[in-house]
């Protein structure tokens, strides 16, 4: 039986061979006292080399992707979800928030890490013939390597559009690299083909010590995401390259509605396996508890692909309130909180919703409370099981008002909120120092939303579209959970987009969703807000306030290729408008 990928034992060998290199295009192999043949002729070393391909599987959506030592944040701080920590400094996420990203200063990890992992996958596949595995294990590990190669190519595609496809080539230092960017169509077809080939050799799901490894289900799920993106407005009619020589590189040069059918069929292929389901859990008096507890379950039927991790307090250290041992950032914006409906499923802007601005957190979609920590959210104290409310308000009994605690607005949080999603409250309690939680990369809720979006675009709001969205709303604890009947296609589109926004918040989807929908020039080009709460003997007052003006330019629908890579390979074509 293969070793669990969460516990690699011989990573030094793999790293010495360049498997984790991030510095430049297709980093070259560096050997130590073991050459490549010696590594791959040893079954333990060979398996550890393959295991190492999983180490960076979640880097693009990692909550600490942009880590500068004094700050750390992920894509949530580069879009309209959250204000990043130490956001006055120049860093990857503020470049996107402020619209100052350029080819000179853009983070290079999407390019360097992805191609480093692709090169490592090619190394593994090249040496597969000499690895002393039995035939079945060779076939399965070949499938894993091909899936992982497809995974990293997709990360490149969502960032840049069409990129160089290098096939099975492993470049050496002396090799002249051809870096002509392949067409968007060729890239989509290649990734889909790799998923198909990998799926044939892999089990539908993984279990036991293999849980977390690539599976047929993961291959199908990646195809679902791939085809959904490929059908989206950003990648039709030349995209932002329309009218230029890059129109077929950054997008399809034409628009074909049948691409939505492909996307719907790909999502349906995952659904019909019957291998996955929405995780449902219940505690009396806690509607939608399954949405909260799923993120604390290492093993569940909803995660199709996850970033496996050793037990840790990763998110608690990064996202929790300072009084509970966290660094307190990033900090969610008011705009995302306002996107959560009331518990009856109606938007807070609906006059029939029952929303009361003097009690803005009452009777809301249960996912709001599981996603946000706001003033008076109950949280256990450090080292005890006793919960107490967070004090984020300002004491207005004095003038000027003063912070109520280290967690207060302007003191611990610049928006008045902290992220609650995926936080394990147990890790600050007695004798529970870490969480066994892993980070989701693709889960079944996304597949249902993929299906609903693609089917709505290809057929309109038919019954199965309603069923897919309502299954998520039902698990969320909305009562009633049903959508209004007789929605138009445009109204259903709006409903699906909002469900994606709140269901998948802080999982790395929003940054790319608003781009592929081509609405980022609105969502990411506005003043973002927080909430100040003033308490005094005369009552409580809620005051929305400005936090940061976000700026977005058309060029930012795609990332610029790093200038350092174009300097090495002048034949690379930069993305439009940079």
Rosetta blueprint (number, residue, H / E / L):
1 X L
2 X L
3 X L
4 X L
5 X H
6 X H
7 X H
8 X L
9 X L
10 X L
11 X H
12 X H
13 X H
14 X H
15 X H
16 X H
17 X L
18 X L
19 X L
20 X L
21 X L
22 X L
23 X L
24 X L
25 X L
26 X L
27 X L
28 X L
29 X L
30 X L
31 X L
32 X L
33 X L
34 X L
35 X L
36 X H
37 X H
38 X H
39 X H
40 X H
41 X L
42 X L
43 X H
44 X H
45 X H
46 X H
47 X H
48 X H
49 X H
50 X H
51 X H
52 X H
53 X L
54 X L
55 X L
56 X L
57 X L
58 X L
59 X H
60 X H
61 X H
62 X L
63 X L
64 X L
65 X L
66 X E
67 X E
68 X L
69 X L
70 X L
71 X L
72 X E
73 X E
74 X L
75 X H
76 X H
77 X H
78 X H
79 X L
80 X L
81 X L
82 X E
83 X E
84 X L
85 X L
86 X L
87 X L
88 X L
89 X L
90 X L
91 X L
92 X H
93 X H
94 X H
95 X H
96 X H
97 X H
98 X H
99 X L
100 X L
101 X L
102 X L
103 X L
104 X L
105 X L
106 X L
107 X L
108 X L
109 X H
110 X H
111 X H
112 X H
113 X H
114 X H
115 X H
116 X H
117 X H
118 X H
119 X H
120 X H
121 X H
122 X H
123 X H
124 X H
125 X H
126 X H
127 X H
128 X H
129 X H
130 X H
131 X L
132 X L
133 X L
134 X L
135 X H
136 X H
137 X H
138 X H
139 X H
140 X H
141 X H
142 X H
143 X H
144 X H
145 X H
146 X H
147 X H
148 X H
149 X H
150 X H
151 X H
152 X H
153 X H
154 X H
155 X H
156 X H
157 X H
158 X H
159 X H
160 X H
161 X L
162 X L
163 X L
164 X L
165 X L
166 X L
167 X L
168 X L
169 X L
170 X L
171 X L
172 X L
173 X L
174 X L
175 X L
176 X L
177 X L
178 X L
179 X L
180 X L
181 X L
182 X L
183 X L
184 X H
185 X H
186 X H
187 X H
188 X H
189 X H
190 X H
191 X H
192 X H
193 X H
194 X H
195 X H
196 X H
197 X H
198 X H
199 X H
200 X H
201 X H
202 X L
203 X L
204 X L
205 X L
206 X L
207 X L
208 X H
209 X H
210 X H
211 X L
212 X L
213 X L
214 X L
215 X L
216 X H
217 X H
218 X H
219 X H
220 X H
221 X H
222 X H
223 X H
224 X H
225 X H
226 X H
227 X H
228 X H
229 X H
230 X H
231 X H
232 X L
233 X H
234 X H
235 X H
236 X L
237 X L
238 X L
239 X H
240 X H
241 X H
242 X L
243 X L
244 X L
245 X L
246 X L
247 X L
248 X L
249 X L
250 X L
251 X L
252 X L
253 X L
254 X L
255 X L
256 X L
257 X L
258 X H
259 X H
260 X H
261 X H
262 X H
263 X H
264 X H
265 X H
266 X H
267 X H
268 X H
269 X H
270 X H
271 X H
272 X L
273 X L
274 X L
275 X L
276 X L
277 X L
278 X L
279 X L
280 X L
281 X L
282 X L
283 X E
284 X L
285 X L
286 X E
287 X L
288 X L
289 X H
290 X H
291 X H
292 X H
293 X H
294 X H
295 X H
296 X H
297 X L
298 X L
299 X L
300 X L
301 X L
302 X L
303 X E
304 X E
305 X E
306 X E
307 X E
308 X L
309 X L
310 X L
311 X L
312 X E
313 X L
314 X H
315 X H
316 X H
317 X H
318 X H
319 X H
320 X L
321 X L
322 X H
323 X H
324 X H
325 X L
326 X L
327 X L
328 X L
329 X L
330 X L
331 X E
332 X E
333 X L
334 X H
335 X H
336 X H
337 X H
338 X H
339 X H
340 X L
341 X L
342 X E
343 X L
344 X L
345 X L
346 X L
347 X L
348 X L
349 X L
350 X L
351 X L
352 X L
353 X L
354 X L
355 X L
356 X L
357 X H
358 X H
359 X H
360 X L
361 X L
362 X L
363 X L
364 X E
365 X L
366 X H
367 X H
368 X H
369 X H
370 X H
371 X H
372 X E
373 X E
374 X L
375 X L
376 X L
377 X L
378 X E
379 X E
380 X E
381 X L
382 X L
383 X L
384 X L
385 X L
386 X L
387 X E
388 X E
389 X E
390 X L
391 X L
392 X L
393 X L
394 X E
395 X E
396 X L
397 X L
398 X L
399 X L
400 X L
401 X L
402 X E
403 X E
404 X L
405 X L
406 X L
407 X L
408 X L
409 X E
410 X L
411 X L
412 X L
413 X E
414 X L
415 X L
416 X L
417 X L
418 X E
419 X E
420 X L
421 X L
422 X L
423 X L
424 X L
425 X H
426 X H
427 X H
428 X H
429 X L
430 X L
431 X L
432 X L
433 X L
434 X L
435 X E
436 X L
437 X L
438 X L
439 X E
440 X E
441 X E
442 X E
443 X E
444 X H
445 X H
446 X H
447 X H
448 X H
449 X H
450 X H
451 X H
452 X H
453 X H
454 X H
455 X H
456 X H
457 X H
458 X H
459 X H
460 X L
461 X L
462 X L
463 X H
464 X H
465 X H
466 X H
467 X H
468 X H
469 X H
470 X H
471 X H
472 X H
473 X H
474 X H
475 X H
476 X H
477 X L
478 X L
479 X L
480 X L
481 X L
482 X L
483 X L
484 X L
485 X L
486 X L
487 X L
488 X L
489 X H
490 X H
491 X H
492 X H
493 X H
494 X H
495 X H
496 X H
497 X H
498 X H
499 X H
500 X H
501 X H
502 X H
503 X H
504 X L
505 X L
506 X L
507 X L
508 X L
509 X L
510 X H
511 X H
512 X H
513 X H
514 X H
515 X H
516 X H
517 X L
518 X L
519 X L
520 X H
521 X H
522 X H
523 X H
524 X L
525 X L
526 X L
527 X E
528 X E
529 X E
530 X E
531 X E
532 X E
533 X E
534 X E
535 X E
536 X E
537 X L
538 X L
539 X E
540 X E
541 X E
542 X E
543 X E
544 X E
545 X E
546 X E
547 X E
548 X E
549 X E
550 X L
551 X L
552 X L
553 X L
554 X H
555 X H
556 X H
557 X H
558 X L
559 X L
560 X L
561 X L
562 X L
563 X H
564 X H
565 X H
566 X H
567 X H
568 X H
569 X L
570 X L
571 X L
572 X L
573 X L
574 X L
575 X L
576 X L
577 X L
578 X L
